Amino acid sequence: MSIDSMYVHKMWNDYELSKMVQGGIPFPMLSDTGGKVGKVYGVYDEDAGVETRGRFIIDPDGVIQAFEVLTPPVGRNVAEAIRQIQAFQLVRESKGTEATPSGWKPGKKVLKPGVDLVGRVWEEWKTEMASD
Amino acid sequence: MAEELNVGCARPTGGPVGESEAPPATEQEPGKKEVASMVQVGKKAPDFVAPGYHNGKFVNIKLSEYLGKWTLLCFYPGDFTFV
């Protein structure tokens, strides 16, 4: 979503993005001329008249589970967004009984918060696991 | 799901739906500055409708159509902005 019209979205997709992604952009490119939606989400920059690089993960109940907002010159990391969605899906499937420690990715150890884990995380999780 | 839009010269717009945006400007407690409403994790994503382009068509999308699915909503400064 950006402040561009849907006509400009069409031109960007057809002229440039379809050369990077076969078949063009697979998801809807939304138009927020005036930034009304961006204001509600806290990503509209009044001075520049544009929206910053905001990314929101919304769960099946419509609840925001995560967001990240960057200023324009730095692009995002799609793999990290997907990793976070996978982590939130795991937590949801476990009905909140499991939690994903720092550095978790699919296949890595999860923790089960509870009375037995208090003060014992150091036995279950090592700092190297944050970045291995 | 998404309703297809007829193309005309008027520029279609969308916006938030549901709860009214800003509360009426009433007198505020002195020293209490108005804080812009910011979304929070763990809270509902504000619903909206927006026109867009998808699979060769102009469509009207409502966020709440995606209830039941994991949804990634991304904002960016503008088309052709490089990164």
Backbone of each chain as ProteinMPNN parsed JSONL, in Angstrom:
{"seq_chain_A": "MSIDSMYVHKMWNDYELSKMVQGGIPFPMLSDTGGKVGKVYGVYDEDAGVETRGRFIIDPDGVIQAFEVLTPPVGRNVAEAIRQIQAFQLVRESKGTEATPSGWKPGKKVLKPGVDLVGRVWEEWKTEMASD", "coords_chain_A": {"N_chain_A": [[0.844, -1.19, 0.0], [0.546, 2.186, -0.871], [0.78, 5.777, -1.375], [0.313, 6.126, -4.006], [-1.739, 6.148, -6.99], [-4.066, 3.583, -8.141], [-3.667, 3.355, -10.799], [-1.025, 4.077, -11.267], [0.159, 2.025, -9.842], [-0.503, -0.096, -11.54], [1.056, 0.56, -13.786], [3.644, 0.428, -12.693], [3.794, -2.251, -11.94], [3.325, -3.552, -14.45], [5.265, -2.462, -16.11], [7.783, -2.589, -14.795], [8.002, -4.335, -12.371], [6.998, -6.804, -13.196], [9.054, -7.713, -14.667], [10.802, -8.583, -12.804], [9.447, -10.392, -11.212], [7.959, -13.245, -12.19], [4.98, -13.195, -13.989], [4.057, -11.069, -12.599], [3.151, -8.998, -9.717], [1.878, -10.957, -7.122], [0.016, -10.327, -5.164], [-2.565, -8.019, -3.952], [-1.987, -4.639, -4.92], [-2.282, -1.892, -3.108], [-3.994, 1.272, -2.921], [-3.589, 4.315, -1.265], [-4.292, 7.094, -1.431], [-3.795, 10.266, -0.117], [-3.276, 9.22, 2.317], [-4.893, 8.266, 4.408], [-5.317, 5.733, 5.561], [-2.724, 5.06, 6.224], [-2.218, 6.967, 8.192], [-3.789, 6.096, 10.329], [-2.456, 3.761, 10.91], [-0.087, 4.744, 11.756], [2.079, 5.258, 10.065], [2.242, 7.274, 8.266], [3.992, 9.914, 6.889], [3.717, 13.125, 7.477], [5.172, 15.394, 6.698], [6.685, 14.653, 4.463], [4.703, 13.625, 2.94], [4.317, 10.983, 2.305], [4.184, 7.366, 2.807], [5.917, 5.521, 5.279], [8.201, 2.658, 5.472], [6.348, 0.43, 6.561], [5.445, -2.606, 8.152], [3.095, -5.04, 8.865], [2.086, -7.801, 10.746], [-0.741, -9.682, 10.691], [-3.023, -11.626, 12.448], [-5.245, -14.577, 12.06], [-7.521, -13.763, 13.466], [-7.614, -11.109, 13.073], [-5.928, -9.618, 14.614], [-3.148, -7.596, 15.363], [0.002, -8.937, 15.396], [2.676, -8.301, 15.138], [4.856, -5.609, 14.242], [6.933, -3.591, 12.071], [8.782, -0.753, 11.297], [10.421, 1.155, 8.912], [12.589, 3.822, 7.832], [12.571, 5.413, 4.561], [15.093, 4.76, 2.971], [16.096, 2.181, 3.548], [15.674, -1.153, 2.764], [13.488, -4.005, 3.42], [13.679, -7.229, 5.179], [12.567, -9.986, 3.841], [12.701, -12.683, 4.499], [12.919, -12.624, 7.265], [10.437, -11.594, 7.997], [8.819, -13.739, 7.218], [9.842, -15.739, 8.874], [8.991, -14.757, 11.349], [6.192, -14.926, 11.04], [5.954, -17.718, 10.888], [6.764, -18.368, 13.468], [4.755, -17.141, 15.025], [2.611, -18.638, 14.125], [3.252, -21.154, 15.109], [3.116, -20.693, 17.885], [0.421, -20.072, 18.086], [-0.772, -22.475, 17.257], [0.006, -24.095, 19.337], [-1.619, -23.22, 21.259], [-0.637, -21.221, 22.861], [1.009, -22.511, 24.672], [3.595, -22.93, 24.016], [6.701, -21.193, 23.391], [8.824, -19.188, 21.337], [12.231, -18.987, 21.499], [14.851, -16.426, 21.336], [16.346, -16.171, 18.149], [15.083, -18.368, 17.142], [14.117, -20.618, 14.573], [12.193, -22.516, 12.147], [12.178, -25.902, 13.212], [14.027, -25.609, 15.193], [14.676, -25.548, 18.768], [11.9, -25.125, 20.967], [10.471, -23.379, 23.752], [8.729, -24.237, 26.768], [6.971, -22.285, 28.595], [6.564, -22.081, 32.118], [6.015, -23.112, 35.521], [8.106, -24.863, 36.075], [10.154, -24.02, 34.465], [11.141, -21.68, 35.347], [13.937, -19.775, 36.029], [15.508, -21.709, 34.899], [16.11, -21.49, 32.264], [18.667, -21.148, 31.314], [19.668, -23.703, 31.225], [18.32, -24.864, 29.191], [18.565, -23.307, 26.936], [21.039, -21.796, 24.975], [23.275, -18.999, 24.589], [24.535, -18.952, 22.089], [22.597, -19.961, 20.465], [21.082, -17.898, 19.673], [21.986, -16.91, 17.324], [22.709, -18.969, 15.616]], "CA_chain_A": [[0.0, 0.0, 0.0], [1.269, 3.455, -0.902], [-0.097, 6.895, -1.725], [0.134, 6.149, -5.458], [-3.046, 5.692, -7.47], [-4.036, 2.217, -8.674], [-3.181, 3.424, -12.185], [0.444, 4.043, -11.192], [0.479, 0.636, -9.445], [-0.567, -0.926, -12.755], [2.217, 0.855, -14.63], [4.872, -0.079, -12.052], [3.769, -3.707, -12.068], [3.415, -4.02, -15.83], [6.473, -1.969, -16.766], [9.035, -2.959, -14.134], [7.998, -5.462, -11.426], [6.755, -8.064, -13.903], [10.346, -8.186, -15.177], [11.513, -9.189, -11.669], [8.611, -11.48, -10.697], [7.22, -13.779, -13.332], [3.534, -13.093, -13.831], [3.73, -9.836, -11.884], [2.965, -9.065, -8.267], [0.76, -11.882, -6.898], [-0.926, -9.855, -4.138], [-3.115, -6.717, -4.331], [-1.224, -3.415, -4.672], [-3.368, -1.013, -2.666], [-3.786, 2.71, -3.062], [-4.036, 5.089, -0.093], [-4.071, 8.509, -1.76], [-4.2, 11.053, 1.039], [-2.642, 8.62, 3.499], [-5.827, 8.11, 5.533], [-5.079, 4.45, 6.236], [-1.383, 5.17, 6.804], [-2.279, 7.755, 9.443], [-4.336, 5.236, 11.383], [-1.432, 2.767, 11.244], [1.1, 5.418, 12.301], [3.217, 5.2, 9.146], [2.166, 8.373, 7.288], [4.907, 11.03, 7.174], [2.995, 14.337, 7.051], [6.079, 16.354, 6.054], [7.07, 14.165, 3.135], [3.491, 13.257, 2.205], [4.378, 9.579, 1.875], [4.147, 6.377, 3.883], [7.211, 4.889, 5.545], [8.172, 1.214, 5.191], [5.714, -0.263, 7.685], [5.05, -3.986, 7.851], [2.257, -5.509, 9.966], [1.635, -9.197, 10.683], [-2.1, -9.722, 11.252], [-3.386, -13.042, 12.599], [-6.569, -14.884, 11.489], [-8.575, -13.047, 14.186], [-7.522, -9.675, 12.787], [-5.118, -8.979, 15.658], [-1.764, -7.32, 14.962], [0.961, -9.658, 16.245], [4.01, -7.708, 15.044], [5.083, -4.642, 13.17], [8.276, -3.052, 11.911], [8.676, 0.442, 10.454], [11.739, 1.661, 8.527], [12.592, 5.011, 6.984], [12.588, 4.962, 3.168], [16.239, 4.231, 2.213], [16.507, 0.807, 3.891], [14.686, -2.173, 2.411], [13.23, -4.961, 4.502], [14.149, -8.598, 5.017], [11.355, -10.794, 3.698], [12.897, -13.945, 5.218], [12.635, -12.379, 8.682], [8.981, -11.477, 8.142], [8.262, -15.094, 7.119], [10.223, -16.434, 10.105], [8.108, -14.306, 12.431], [4.862, -15.518, 10.827], [6.052, -19.138, 11.278], [6.825, -18.425, 14.937], [3.416, -16.84, 15.564], [1.732, -19.769, 13.806], [3.574, -22.224, 16.059], [2.573, -20.314, 19.19], [-1.044, -20.163, 18.005], [-1.142, -23.888, 17.213], [0.231, -24.683, 20.662], [-2.545, -22.485, 22.126], [0.108, -20.394, 23.802], [1.803, -23.276, 25.636], [4.99, -22.898, 23.591], [7.236, -19.884, 23.044], [10.018, -19.356, 20.515], [13.301, -18.138, 22.031], [15.625, -15.616, 20.404], [17.063, -16.939, 17.141], [14.312, -19.547, 16.704], [13.549, -20.779, 13.237], [11.522, -23.821, 12.129], [13.033, -27.04, 13.503], [14.822, -25.362, 16.393], [14.03, -25.802, 20.051], [10.95, -24.173, 21.535], [10.4, -23.461, 25.209], [7.372, -24.32, 27.324], [6.989, -21.486, 29.813], [5.782, -22.645, 33.207], [6.661, -23.02, 36.835], [9.341, -25.65, 36.085], [11.182, -23.394, 33.631], [11.607, -20.443, 35.979], [15.329, -19.851, 36.479], [16.189, -22.849, 34.282], [16.273, -21.273, 30.822], [20.096, -21.314, 30.992], [19.95, -25.118, 30.932], [17.586, -25.261, 27.985], [18.835, -22.425, 25.798], [22.379, -21.189, 25.072], [23.321, -17.727, 23.853], [24.909, -19.184, 20.679], [21.399, -20.314, 19.704], [20.448, -16.669, 19.189], [22.44, -16.549, 15.972], [23.26, -20.103, 14.853]], "C_chain_A": [[0.88, 1.24, 0.0], [0.293, 4.552, -1.326], [-0.299, 7.011, -3.239], [-1.277, 5.687, -5.837], [-2.923, 4.258, -7.994], [-3.558, 2.205, -10.122], [-1.652, 3.373, -12.213], [0.907, 2.649, -10.768], [0.502, -0.266, -10.683], [0.677, -0.691, -13.609], [3.499, 0.288, -14.022], [4.945, -1.599, -12.189], [4.054, -4.137, -13.511], [4.762, -3.652, -16.456], [7.743, -2.518, -16.126], [8.957, -4.248, -13.309], [7.775, -6.799, -12.125], [8.033, -8.58, -14.569], [11.169, -8.839, -14.067], [10.775, -10.428, -11.168], [7.759, -11.979, -11.85], [5.715, -13.735, -13.07], [3.103, -11.848, -13.076], [3.492, -10.077, -10.408], [1.724, -9.906, -7.94], [-0.277, -11.412, -5.876], [-1.457, -8.476, -4.547], [-2.17, -5.563, -3.979], [-2.254, -2.338, -4.367], [-2.97, 0.458, -2.717], [-4.377, 3.44, -1.851], [-3.746, 6.568, -0.339], [-4.614, 9.351, -0.612], [-3.689, 10.476, 2.348], [-3.573, 8.38, 4.673], [-5.596, 6.808, 6.304], [-3.706, 4.489, 6.927], [-1.365, 5.949, 8.101], [-2.755, 6.887, 10.594], [-3.285, 4.209, 11.841], [-0.127, 3.411, 11.718], [2.292, 5.416, 11.373], [3.203, 6.35, 8.13], [3.067, 9.516, 7.741], [4.279, 12.303, 6.6], [3.906, 15.279, 6.259], [6.403, 15.927, 4.633], [5.847, 13.812, 2.286], [3.522, 11.837, 1.673], [4.297, 8.653, 3.089], [5.52, 5.735, 4.042], [7.077, 3.373, 5.359], [7.655, 0.432, 6.401], [5.246, -1.643, 7.263], [4.328, -4.56, 9.057], [1.876, -6.96, 9.729], [0.305, -9.283, 11.425], [-2.567, -11.172, 11.282], [-4.812, -13.303, 12.088], [-7.734, -14.222, 12.231], [-8.543, -11.547, 13.918], [-6.72, -8.906, 13.816], [-3.691, -8.784, 15.138], [-0.822, -8.042, 15.921], [2.338, -9.022, 16.22], [3.979, -6.577, 14.047], [6.505, -4.133, 13.207], [8.119, -1.853, 10.974], [10.078, 0.98, 10.188], [11.578, 2.972, 7.752], [12.898, 4.569, 5.549], [13.869, 4.333, 2.615], [16.646, 2.785, 2.522], [15.368, -0.171, 3.591], [14.551, -3.211, 3.514], [13.821, -6.33, 4.203], [12.927, -9.516, 5.011], [11.479, -12.098, 4.488], [12.586, -13.765, 6.708], [11.13, -12.242, 8.919], [8.35, -12.871, 8.122], [8.601, -15.902, 8.371], [9.299, -16.037, 11.263], [6.707, -14.89, 12.264], [4.885, -16.985, 11.261], [6.07, -19.282, 12.797], [5.448, -18.15, 15.543], [2.437, -17.974, 15.267], [1.973, -20.922, 14.778], [2.96, -21.932, 17.428], [1.052, -20.485, 19.193], [-1.49, -21.62, 18.014], [-0.979, -24.558, 18.569], [-0.719, -24.083, 21.697], [-1.791, -21.749, 23.229], [0.935, -21.177, 24.803], [3.28, -23.277, 25.268], [5.393, -21.478, 23.223], [8.529, -20.096, 22.277], [11.117, -18.425, 21.019], [14.021, -17.372, 20.921], [16.378, -16.512, 19.426], [16.308, -18.16, 16.644], [14.024, -19.465, 15.215], [12.986, -22.193, 13.167], [12.517, -24.963, 12.343], [13.86, -26.853, 14.764], [13.965, -25.479, 17.651], [13.05, -24.706, 20.462], [10.947, -24.355, 23.047], [8.94, -23.538, 25.64], [7.371, -23.549, 28.645], [6.101, -22.116, 30.886], [6.603, -22.616, 34.477], [8.006, -23.766, 36.853], [10.479, -24.983, 35.318], [11.773, -22.145, 34.294], [13.035, -20.631, 36.488], [16.124, -20.971, 35.837], [16.382, -22.691, 32.777], [17.733, -21.505, 30.424], [20.455, -22.76, 30.706], [19.372, -25.534, 29.576], [18.038, -24.511, 26.738], [20.178, -21.739, 26.012], [22.446, -19.942, 24.197], [23.716, -17.924, 22.386], [23.664, -19.459, 19.827], [20.68, -19.08, 19.177], [20.824, -16.389, 17.739], [23.018, -17.728, 15.207], [22.316, -20.548, 13.741]], "O_chain_A": [[1.836, 1.338, 0.769], [-0.876, 4.283, -1.601], [-1.009, 7.905, -3.7], [-1.918, 4.936, -5.103], [-1.821, 3.778, -8.258], [-3.099, 1.178, -10.621], [-1.058, 2.715, -13.068], [1.916, 2.146, -11.263], [1.402, -1.089, -10.851], [1.282, -1.645, -14.1], [4.34, -0.262, -14.734], [5.992, -2.164, -12.505], [4.917, -4.98, -13.757], [5.329, -4.423, -17.23], [8.685, -2.876, -16.835], [9.757, -5.16, -13.519], [8.308, -7.819, -11.69], [8.098, -9.737, -14.986], [12.123, -9.565, -14.347], [11.403, -11.4, -10.748], [6.949, -11.243, -12.412], [5.249, -14.196, -12.029], [1.907, -11.597, -12.927], [3.612, -11.197, -9.912], [0.634, -9.604, -8.425], [-1.332, -12.031, -5.737], [-0.861, -7.825, -5.404], [-1.62, -5.517, -2.878], [-3.007, -1.919, -5.246], [-1.804, 0.827, -2.579], [-5.523, 3.204, -1.469], [-3.046, 7.212, 0.442], [-5.756, 9.172, -0.187], [-3.672, 11.162, 3.37], [-3.117, 8.296, 5.813], [-5.668, 6.779, 7.532], [-3.547, 4.018, 8.053], [-0.593, 5.639, 9.008], [-2.202, 6.932, 11.692], [-3.239, 3.839, 13.015], [0.83, 2.709, 12.045], [3.423, 5.558, 11.838], [4.05, 6.399, 7.238], [2.919, 10.026, 8.852], [4.307, 12.528, 5.39], [3.478, 15.887, 5.278], [6.395, 16.743, 3.712], [5.942, 13.712, 1.063], [2.835, 11.517, 0.703], [4.336, 9.097, 4.236], [6.199, 5.443, 3.057], [5.982, 2.865, 5.118], [8.431, -0.149, 7.16], [4.72, -1.829, 6.166], [4.878, -4.572, 10.158], [1.402, -7.317, 8.65], [0.225, -8.998, 12.62], [-2.515, -11.867, 10.268], [-5.515, -12.36, 11.724], [-8.831, -14.128, 11.68], [-9.348, -10.797, 14.471], [-6.812, -7.681, 13.89], [-3.104, -9.691, 14.548], [-0.846, -7.787, 17.125], [3.102, -9.177, 17.172], [3.174, -6.579, 13.116], [7.194, -4.224, 14.223], [7.403, -1.932, 9.976], [10.838, 1.233, 11.123], [10.559, 3.198, 7.1], [13.424, 3.477, 5.338], [13.747, 3.404, 1.818], [17.474, 2.223, 1.805], [14.255, -0.03, 4.097], [15.381, -3.29, 4.42], [14.383, -6.566, 3.134], [12.334, -9.784, 6.056], [10.505, -12.571, 5.074], [12.042, -14.673, 7.337], [10.612, -12.721, 9.928], [7.452, -13.157, 8.913], [7.768, -16.656, 8.875], [8.882, -16.883, 12.054], [6.096, -15.307, 13.248], [3.956, -17.453, 11.919], [5.466, -20.203, 13.347], [5.024, -18.845, 16.466], [1.536, -18.243, 16.062], [1.033, -21.585, 15.217], [2.363, -22.81, 18.051], [0.47, -20.973, 20.162], [-2.459, -21.974, 18.685], [-1.728, -25.472, 18.914], [-0.63, -24.406, 22.881], [-2.245, -21.666, 24.37], [1.518, -20.578, 25.708], [4.128, -23.588, 26.104], [4.567, -20.666, 22.805], [9.253, -21.06, 22.525], [10.96, -17.205, 20.975], [13.828, -17.635, 19.734], [16.982, -17.505, 19.833], [16.823, -18.912, 15.816], [13.73, -18.4, 14.672], [13.273, -23.002, 14.048], [13.58, -24.985, 11.722], [14.342, -27.826, 15.342], [12.735, -25.504, 17.607], [13.334, -23.516, 20.324], [11.381, -25.391, 23.55], [8.045, -22.995, 24.991], [7.729, -24.096, 29.689], [5.018, -22.62, 30.59], [7.742, -22.15, 34.493], [8.933, -23.359, 37.554], [11.643, -25.341, 35.501], [12.792, -21.622, 33.843], [13.307, -21.534, 37.279], [17.289, -21.175, 36.178], [16.769, -23.638, 32.092], [18.01, -21.999, 29.331], [21.441, -23.027, 30.019], [19.882, -26.439, 28.915], [17.911, -25.014, 25.622], [20.437, -21.174, 27.074], [21.753, -19.847, 23.185], [23.286, -17.155, 21.526], [23.669, -19.222, 18.619], [19.783, -19.185, 18.341], [20.088, -15.722, 17.013], [23.75, -17.524, 14.238], [22.626, -21.486, 13.007]]}, "seq_chain_B": "MAEELNVGCARPTGGPVGESEAPPATEQEPGKKEVASMVQVGKKAPDFVAPGYHNGKFVNIKLSEYLGKWTLLCFYPGDFTFV", "coords_chain_B": {"N_chain_B": [[-14.501, -12.42, -3.817], [-12.827, -9.841, -3.678], [-14.239, -6.854, -4.853], [-14.733, -5.898, -8.204], [-13.604, -2.91, -9.755], [-15.108, -0.213, -11.562], [-13.588, 1.655, -14.083], [-13.033, 5.045, -14.085], [-12.739, 8.604, -14.598], [-12.625, 9.83, -12.175], [-10.663, 9.754, -9.292], [-10.397, 6.905, -7.46], [-10.836, 6.439, -3.95], [-10.052, 5.173, -0.685], [-10.293, 4.262, 2.75], [-10.291, 4.328, 6.378], [-12.577, 2.059, 7.994], [-15.496, 1.44, 10.045], [-15.062, 2.058, 13.433], [-15.361, 5.472, 14.455], [-12.972, 7.896, 13.469], [-11.277, 10.23, 14.763], [-11.935, 11.353, 18.064], [-14.464, 13.798, 18.936], [-13.311, 17.158, 19.167], [-12.942, 18.015, 22.263], [-12.799, 19.808, 25.366], [-9.629, 19.493, 26.898], [-7.783, 17.911, 29.529], [-5.641, 20.072, 31.246], [-2.237, 20.194, 30.31], [-2.29, 17.673, 29.382], [-1.384, 16.211, 26.615], [-2.618, 15.703, 23.318], [-2.42, 12.509, 22.042], [-1.388, 10.982, 19.12], [-3.312, 8.413, 17.669], [-1.97, 5.247, 17.759], [-1.355, 2.125, 16.363], [-1.269, -1.027, 18.122], [0.614, -3.927, 19.097], [-1.087, -6.996, 19.653], [-3.53, -5.841, 19.645], [-6.58, -5.174, 17.79], [-6.304, -4.933, 14.259], [-6.864, -1.938, 12.592], [-9.712, -1.699, 10.533], [-10.074, -1.248, 6.971], [-10.944, 0.101, 3.727], [-9.694, -0.099, 0.409], [-8.83, 0.941, -2.876], [-7.292, -0.941, -5.521], [-4.752, -2.668, -7.488], [-4.749, -5.788, -9.023], [-3.792, -8.822, -10.374], [-4.202, -7.917, -13.06], [-6.537, -6.492, -12.874], [-8.617, -3.779, -11.657], [-9.47, -3.425, -8.343], [-11.501, -3.427, -5.331], [-10.538, -3.538, -2.06], [-11.112, -4.926, 1.137], [-9.838, -4.943, 4.345], [-10.903, -6.664, 6.314], [-11.876, -8.761, 4.849], [-9.943, -10.618, 4.862], [-9.972, -11.982, 7.224], [-9.419, -14.914, 9.127], [-7.23, -15.706, 7.785], [-3.629, -15.56, 7.761], [-2.173, -12.431, 7.478], [-0.143, -10.159, 5.704], [0.569, -6.873, 5.888], [1.847, -4.283, 4.056], [3.399, -1.133, 3.908], [4.773, 1.428, 1.789], [7.049, 3.989, 0.526], [6.563, 4.81, -2.129], [5.654, 3.97, -5.533], [8.199, 2.831, -7.72], [10.313, 3.491, -6.018], [12.847, 2.373, -5.628], [14.059, 0.604, -3.442]], "CA_chain_B": [[-13.995, -11.716, -2.638], [-12.652, -8.417, -3.962], [-15.192, -6.339, -5.836], [-13.999, -5.242, -9.283], [-13.96, -1.498, -9.864], [-15.234, 0.39, -12.876], [-12.584, 2.695, -14.217], [-13.496, 6.328, -14.578], [-11.722, 9.637, -14.436], [-12.494, 10.177, -10.766], [-9.669, 8.92, -8.647], [-11.04, 6.24, -6.329], [-10.103, 6.457, -2.683], [-10.587, 4.335, 0.373], [-10.048, 4.852, 4.061], [-10.668, 3.466, 7.494], [-14.001, 1.78, 8.185], [-15.793, 1.03, 11.406], [-15.087, 3.079, 14.485], [-15.053, 6.83, 14.005], [-11.526, 8.131, 13.606], [-10.869, 11.051, 15.898], [-13.033, 11.79, 18.915], [-14.682, 15.226, 18.772], [-12.373, 17.958, 19.947], [-13.539, 18.588, 23.472], [-11.754, 20.394, 26.224], [-8.744, 18.462, 27.431], [-7.145, 18.243, 30.796], [-4.433, 20.85, 31.001], [-0.983, 19.44, 30.431], [-2.419, 16.361, 28.764], [-1.291, 16.422, 25.169], [-3.301, 14.688, 22.527], [-1.479, 11.562, 21.457], [-1.911, 10.389, 17.893], [-3.607, 7.013, 17.92], [-1.022, 4.365, 17.097], [-1.763, 0.737, 16.552], [-0.451, -1.759, 19.093], [0.571, -5.388, 18.97], [-2.069, -7.578, 20.558], [-4.813, -5.153, 19.452], [-7.161, -5.372, 16.459], [-5.843, -4.101, 13.149], [-7.984, -1.107, 12.124], [-10.211, -2.132, 9.222], [-10.107, -0.189, 5.955], [-11.146, -0.301, 2.332], [-8.766, 0.598, -0.466], [-8.782, 0.466, -4.253], [-5.971, -1.476, -5.833], [-4.522, -3.372, -8.753], [-4.434, -7.184, -8.707], [-4.013, -9.761, -11.484], [-4.709, -7.276, -14.264], [-7.832, -5.832, -12.667], [-8.755, -2.828, -10.558], [-10.36, -4.047, -7.359], [-11.681, -2.751, -4.056], [-10.176, -4.543, -1.062], [-11.393, -4.594, 2.531], [-8.933, -5.759, 5.159], [-11.614, -7.706, 7.06], [-12.097, -9.929, 3.981], [-8.84, -11.556, 5.082], [-10.119, -12.671, 8.509], [-9.281, -16.357, 8.917], [-5.926, -15.951, 7.164], [-2.504, -14.713, 8.191], [-2.085, -11.351, 6.498], [0.996, -9.252, 5.816], [0.21, -5.561, 5.324], [3.082, -3.515, 3.891], [3.366, 0.224, 3.361], [6.065, 1.861, 1.24], [6.95, 5.413, 0.193], [5.967, 5.078, -3.42], [6.059, 3.139, -6.656], [9.495, 3.184, -8.335], [11.25, 4.073, -5.047], [14.169, 1.721, -5.639], [14.403, -0.508, -2.556]], "C_chain_B": [[-13.881, -10.232, -2.934], [-13.615, -8.0, -5.065], [-14.418, -5.598, -6.923], [-14.512, -3.808, -9.456], [-14.146, -1.104, -11.312], [-14.251, 1.547, -12.958], [-13.211, 3.95, -14.792], [-12.414, 7.356, -14.363], [-11.576, 10.055, -12.991], [-11.512, 9.223, -10.128], [-10.303, 8.235, -7.45], [-10.176, 6.336, -5.071], [-10.761, 5.509, -1.709], [-10.392, 5.038, 1.696], [-10.484, 3.899, 5.141], [-12.167, 3.222, 7.512], [-14.223, 1.393, 9.641], [-15.79, 2.212, 12.343], [-14.716, 4.446, 13.929], [-13.592, 7.113, 14.335], [-11.198, 8.911, 14.877], [-12.078, 11.398, 16.748], [-13.223, 13.287, 18.741], [-13.764, 16.027, 19.691], [-13.092, 18.599, 21.122], [-12.412, 19.164, 24.315], [-10.919, 19.274, 26.832], [-8.171, 18.903, 28.752], [-5.875, 19.023, 30.502], [-3.19, 19.988, 31.175], [-1.072, 18.07, 29.79], [-2.454, 16.546, 27.257], [-2.02, 15.32, 24.442], [-2.264, 13.791, 21.857], [-2.119, 10.952, 20.217], [-2.142, 8.91, 18.128], [-2.672, 6.145, 17.086], [-1.483, 2.95, 17.364], [-0.806, 0.054, 17.529], [-0.49, -3.243, 18.788], [-0.382, -5.922, 20.029], [-3.435, -6.929, 20.447], [-5.281, -5.36, 18.0], [-6.536, -4.434, 15.435], [-7.019, -3.257, 12.664], [-8.413, -1.516, 10.711], [-10.205, -0.95, 8.252], [-10.551, -0.786, 4.624], [-10.18, 0.502, 1.491], [-8.885, 0.048, -1.877], [-7.381, -0.045, -4.558], [-5.939, -2.156, -7.182], [-4.089, -4.791, -8.416], [-4.78, -8.057, -9.903], [-4.678, -9.106, -12.7], [-6.04, -6.568, -14.115], [-7.728, -4.78, -11.581], [-9.817, -3.358, -9.61], [-10.477, -3.164, -6.122], [-11.462, -3.803, -2.972], [-10.551, -4.033, 0.327], [-10.536, -5.516, 3.39], [-9.681, -6.92, 5.816], [-12.02, -8.894, 6.184], [-11.049, -11.008, 4.239], [-8.9, -12.214, 6.461], [-10.088, -14.176, 8.253], [-7.965, -16.72, 8.253], [-4.859, -15.118, 7.867], [-2.289, -13.683, 7.093], [-0.857, -10.488, 6.768], [0.606, -7.957, 5.117], [1.47, -4.706, 5.262], [2.793, -2.14, 3.306], [4.738, 0.542, 2.784], [5.912, 3.266, 0.676], [6.339, 5.684, -1.18], [6.457, 4.111, -4.469], [7.371, 3.689, -7.224], [10.498, 3.763, -7.323], [12.423, 3.134, -4.715], [14.392, 0.523, -4.718], [13.145, -1.16, -1.989]], "O_chain_B": [[-14.722, -9.443, -2.503], [-13.783, -8.694, -6.068], [-13.553, -4.775, -6.623], [-15.706, -3.541, -9.318], [-13.438, -1.592, -12.192], [-14.105, 2.322, -12.013], [-13.839, 3.921, -15.851], [-11.292, 7.015, -13.988], [-10.533, 10.577, -12.599], [-11.532, 8.022, -10.396], [-10.713, 8.912, -6.506], [-8.947, 6.315, -5.138], [-11.904, 5.095, -1.903], [-10.332, 6.266, 1.756], [-10.981, 2.806, 4.868], [-12.943, 4.081, 7.093], [-13.287, 1.065, 10.369], [-16.427, 3.234, 12.088], [-13.866, 4.563, 13.045], [-13.055, 6.637, 15.336], [-10.885, 8.335, 15.919], [-13.141, 11.708, 16.21], [-12.264, 13.993, 18.43], [-13.483, 15.634, 20.823], [-13.773, 19.613, 20.968], [-11.232, 19.015, 24.0], [-11.449, 18.236, 27.23], [-8.084, 20.092, 29.058], [-5.117, 18.663, 29.601], [-3.114, 19.158, 32.081], [-0.064, 17.374, 29.662], [-3.459, 16.991, 26.701], [-2.044, 14.168, 24.873], [-1.348, 14.27, 21.189], [-3.25, 10.468, 20.262], [-1.3, 8.223, 18.706], [-2.594, 6.289, 15.866], [-1.943, 2.624, 18.459], [0.321, 0.506, 17.731], [-1.487, -3.761, 18.287], [-0.48, -5.392, 21.136], [-4.396, -7.387, 21.065], [-4.488, -5.675, 17.114], [-6.274, -3.268, 15.73], [-8.075, -3.808, 12.353], [-7.582, -1.66, 9.815], [-10.319, 0.203, 8.665], [-10.537, -2.001, 4.426], [-9.875, 1.651, 1.813], [-9.025, -1.16, -2.068], [-6.407, 0.369, -3.93], [-6.93, -2.216, -7.91], [-3.173, -4.99, -7.618], [-5.91, -8.04, -10.391], [-5.598, -9.668, -13.294], [-6.614, -6.095, -15.096], [-6.875, -4.862, -10.698], [-10.925, -3.696, -10.026], [-9.659, -2.272, -5.898], [-12.126, -4.84, -2.967], [-10.337, -2.865, 0.653], [-10.516, -6.729, 3.18], [-9.164, -8.036, 5.874], [-12.46, -9.92, 6.702], [-11.241, -12.169, 3.878], [-7.974, -12.934, 6.834], [-10.665, -14.655, 7.277], [-7.615, -17.897, 8.162], [-5.159, -14.098, 8.488], [-2.229, -14.028, 5.913], [-0.569, -10.134, 7.912], [0.347, -7.939, 3.913], [2.091, -4.433, 6.289], [2.043, -2.003, 2.339], [5.748, -0.003, 3.231], [4.8, 3.702, 0.379], [5.664, 6.696, -1.363], [7.521, 3.508, -4.335], [7.602, 4.897, -7.197], [11.436, 4.454, -7.72], [12.914, 3.143, -3.586], [14.882, -0.504, -5.187], [13.239, -2.117, -1.22]]}, "name": "protein", "num_of_chains": 2, "seq": "MSIDSMYVHKMWNDYELSKMVQGGIPFPMLSDTGGKVGKVYGVYDEDAGVETRGRFIIDPDGVIQAFEVLTPPVGRNVAEAIRQIQAFQLVRESKGTEATPSGWKPGKKVLKPGVDLVGRVWEEWKTEMASDMAEELNVGCARPTGGPVGESEAPPATEQEPGKKEVASMVQVGKKAPDFVAPGYHNGKFVNIKLSEYLGKWTLLCFYPGDFTFV"}
